[in-house]
Amino acid sequence: MYKRRELGYNSCSMSAMRTDAPVPIGDPRARRGRGGLHTGLVTVLACVAFVVVNALVGDHGLASLLRARQNLARLAREVEARQAENDRLREQIRRLQGGDVAAIEEIARRDLGLIRPGERLFIIRDVPAPGHQ
């Protein structure tokens, strides 16, 4: 007979069997170890894949960095355009405050539609092309 400590119970049949007996290869009753190298490798690869995907498309990832750089370049161009406009307006203010007659006349002609005495004003309206009546 078997000693009491050498007996184990199979969960399927609850019959007594030796627990230290060698199990033949391919036996469906053989218990496989939990985890192991394969499971650990899959877990590590899944974690690495998650980190890589997050680095590419996450909130602080590569796609976000590229959008931020494009936005920065657009804003820098806008700032340059505004600075150029400010410089032009400062020059116009300087000319007008200094009493530059040519600058005052230019604005009067352009914005107010004024003319000098003796000049004639011709207004040319869009005339439809011949044949389009």
Rosetta constraint file for C-alpha pairs under 8 A:
AtomPair CA 2 CA 6 HARMONIC 6.58 0.50
AtomPair CA 2 CA 7 HARMONIC 6.99 0.50
AtomPair CA 2 CA 18 HARMONIC 7.95 0.50
AtomPair CA 3 CA 7 HARMONIC 6.93 0.50
AtomPair CA 6 CA 18 HARMONIC 5.68 0.50
AtomPair CA 6 CA 19 HARMONIC 6.03 0.50
AtomPair CA 6 CA 20 HARMONIC 6.92 0.50
AtomPair CA 7 CA 16 HARMONIC 5.86 0.50
AtomPair CA 7 CA 17 HARMONIC 5.56 0.50
AtomPair CA 7 CA 18 HARMONIC 4.99 0.50
AtomPair CA 7 CA 19 HARMONIC 6.08 0.50
AtomPair CA 8 CA 16 HARMONIC 5.83 0.50
AtomPair CA 8 CA 17 HARMONIC 5.67 0.50
AtomPair CA 8 CA 18 HARMONIC 6.04 0.50
AtomPair CA 8 CA 19 HARMONIC 5.49 0.50
AtomPair CA 9 CA 13 HARMONIC 7.89 0.50
AtomPair CA 9 CA 14 HARMONIC 5.12 0.50
AtomPair CA 9 CA 15 HARMONIC 5.71 0.50
AtomPair CA 9 CA 16 HARMONIC 5.31 0.50
AtomPair CA 9 CA 17 HARMONIC 6.41 0.50
AtomPair CA 10 CA 14 HARMONIC 4.90 0.50
AtomPair CA 10 CA 15 HARMONIC 6.04 0.50
AtomPair CA 10 CA 16 HARMONIC 7.11 0.50
AtomPair CA 10 CA 17 HARMONIC 7.24 0.50
AtomPair CA 23 CA 27 HARMONIC 6.82 0.50
AtomPair CA 23 CA 30 HARMONIC 6.56 0.50
AtomPair CA 26 CA 30 HARMONIC 7.67 0.50
AtomPair CA 35 CA 39 HARMONIC 5.18 0.50
AtomPair CA 35 CA 40 HARMONIC 6.69 0.50
AtomPair CA 36 CA 40 HARMONIC 6.31 0.50
AtomPair CA 37 CA 41 HARMONIC 6.04 0.50
AtomPair CA 38 CA 42 HARMONIC 6.23 0.50
AtomPair CA 39 CA 43 HARMONIC 6.14 0.50
AtomPair CA 40 CA 44 HARMONIC 6.18 0.50
AtomPair CA 41 CA 45 HARMONIC 6.09 0.50
AtomPair CA 42 CA 46 HARMONIC 6.04 0.50
AtomPair CA 43 CA 47 HARMONIC 6.23 0.50
AtomPair CA 44 CA 48 HARMONIC 6.17 0.50
AtomPair CA 45 CA 49 HARMONIC 6.01 0.50
AtomPair CA 46 CA 50 HARMONIC 6.14 0.50
AtomPair CA 47 CA 51 HARMONIC 6.26 0.50
AtomPair CA 48 CA 52 HARMONIC 6.16 0.50
AtomPair CA 49 CA 53 HARMONIC 6.11 0.50
AtomPair CA 50 CA 54 HARMONIC 6.01 0.50
AtomPair CA 51 CA 55 HARMONIC 6.02 0.50
AtomPair CA 52 CA 56 HARMONIC 6.32 0.50
AtomPair CA 53 CA 57 HARMONIC 6.10 0.50
AtomPair CA 53 CA 58 HARMONIC 7.26 0.50
AtomPair CA 54 CA 58 HARMONIC 4.43 0.50
AtomPair CA 54 CA 59 HARMONIC 7.88 0.50
AtomPair CA 54 CA 61 HARMONIC 6.44 0.50
AtomPair CA 55 CA 60 HARMONIC 7.16 0.50
AtomPair CA 55 CA 61 HARMONIC 4.43 0.50
AtomPair CA 55 CA 62 HARMONIC 6.25 0.50
AtomPair CA 56 CA 61 HARMONIC 4.81 0.50
AtomPair CA 56 CA 62 HARMONIC 4.72 0.50
AtomPair CA 56 CA 63 HARMONIC 6.11 0.50
AtomPair CA 57 CA 61 HARMONIC 5.22 0.50
AtomPair CA 57 CA 62 HARMONIC 6.31 0.50
AtomPair CA 57 CA 63 HARMONIC 5.55 0.50
AtomPair CA 57 CA 64 HARMONIC 7.18 0.50
AtomPair CA 58 CA 62 HARMONIC 7.74 0.50
AtomPair CA 58 CA 63 HARMONIC 7.69 0.50
AtomPair CA 58 CA 64 HARMONIC 7.44 0.50
AtomPair CA 59 CA 64 HARMONIC 6.38 0.50
AtomPair CA 60 CA 64 HARMONIC 5.84 0.50
AtomPair CA 60 CA 65 HARMONIC 6.97 0.50
AtomPair CA 61 CA 65 HARMONIC 6.28 0.50
AtomPair CA 62 CA 66 HARMONIC 6.23 0.50
AtomPair CA 63 CA 67 HARMONIC 6.30 0.50
AtomPair CA 64 CA 68 HARMONIC 6.15 0.50
AtomPair CA 65 CA 69 HARMONIC 6.23 0.50
AtomPair CA 66 CA 70 HARMONIC 6.26 0.50
AtomPair CA 67 CA 71 HARMONIC 6.13 0.50
AtomPair CA 68 CA 72 HARMONIC 6.06 0.50
AtomPair CA 69 CA 73 HARMONIC 6.21 0.50
AtomPair CA 70 CA 74 HARMONIC 6.22 0.50
AtomPair CA 71 CA 75 HARMONIC 6.13 0.50
AtomPair CA 72 CA 76 HARMONIC 6.10 0.50
AtomPair CA 73 CA 77 HARMONIC 6.30 0.50
AtomPair CA 74 CA 78 HARMONIC 6.27 0.50
AtomPair CA 75 CA 79 HARMONIC 6.13 0.50
AtomPair CA 76 CA 80 HARMONIC 6.27 0.50
AtomPair CA 77 CA 81 HARMONIC 6.26 0.50
AtomPair CA 78 CA 82 HARMONIC 6.22 0.50
AtomPair CA 79 CA 83 HARMONIC 6.12 0.50
AtomPair CA 80 CA 84 HARMONIC 6.20 0.50
AtomPair CA 81 CA 85 HARMONIC 6.25 0.50
AtomPair CA 82 CA 86 HARMONIC 6.11 0.50
AtomPair CA 83 CA 87 HARMONIC 6.17 0.50
AtomPair CA 84 CA 88 HARMONIC 6.25 0.50
AtomPair CA 85 CA 89 HARMONIC 6.19 0.50
AtomPair CA 86 CA 90 HARMONIC 6.06 0.50
AtomPair CA 87 CA 91 HARMONIC 6.22 0.50
AtomPair CA 88 CA 92 HARMONIC 6.28 0.50
AtomPair CA 89 CA 93 HARMONIC 6.13 0.50
AtomPair CA 90 CA 94 HARMONIC 6.13 0.50
AtomPair CA 91 CA 95 HARMONIC 6.22 0.50
AtomPair CA 92 CA 96 HARMONIC 6.17 0.50
AtomPair CA 92 CA 103 HARMONIC 7.85 0.50
AtomPair CA 93 CA 97 HARMONIC 5.99 0.50
AtomPair CA 94 CA 98 HARMONIC 5.99 0.50
AtomPair CA 95 CA 99 HARMONIC 6.53 0.50
AtomPair CA 95 CA 100 HARMONIC 5.44 0.50
AtomPair CA 95 CA 103 HARMONIC 6.61 0.50
AtomPair CA 96 CA 100 HARMONIC 5.82 0.50
AtomPair CA 96 CA 103 HARMONIC 6.49 0.50
AtomPair CA 96 CA 104 HARMONIC 6.44 0.50
AtomPair CA 99 CA 104 HARMONIC 7.67 0.50
AtomPair CA 100 CA 104 HARMONIC 6.46 0.50
AtomPair CA 101 CA 105 HARMONIC 6.04 0.50
AtomPair CA 102 CA 106 HARMONIC 6.04 0.50
AtomPair CA 103 CA 107 HARMONIC 6.37 0.50
AtomPair CA 104 CA 108 HARMONIC 6.17 0.50
AtomPair CA 105 CA 109 HARMONIC 6.09 0.50
AtomPair CA 106 CA 110 HARMONIC 6.03 0.50
AtomPair CA 107 CA 111 HARMONIC 5.58 0.50
AtomPair CA 107 CA 112 HARMONIC 7.31 0.50
AtomPair CA 108 CA 112 HARMONIC 5.06 0.50
AtomPair CA 108 CA 113 HARMONIC 6.49 0.50
AtomPair CA 108 CA 114 HARMONIC 5.82 0.50
AtomPair CA 109 CA 113 HARMONIC 4.73 0.50
AtomPair CA 109 CA 114 HARMONIC 4.80 0.50
AtomPair CA 109 CA 115 HARMONIC 6.36 0.50
AtomPair CA 110 CA 114 HARMONIC 7.82 0.50
AtomPair CA 115 CA 119 HARMONIC 6.42 0.50
AtomPair CA 115 CA 120 HARMONIC 7.84 0.50
AtomPair CA 115 CA 121 HARMONIC 7.53 0.50
AtomPair CA 128 CA 132 HARMONIC 6.37 0.50
AtomPair CA 128 CA 133 HARMONIC 7.49 0.50
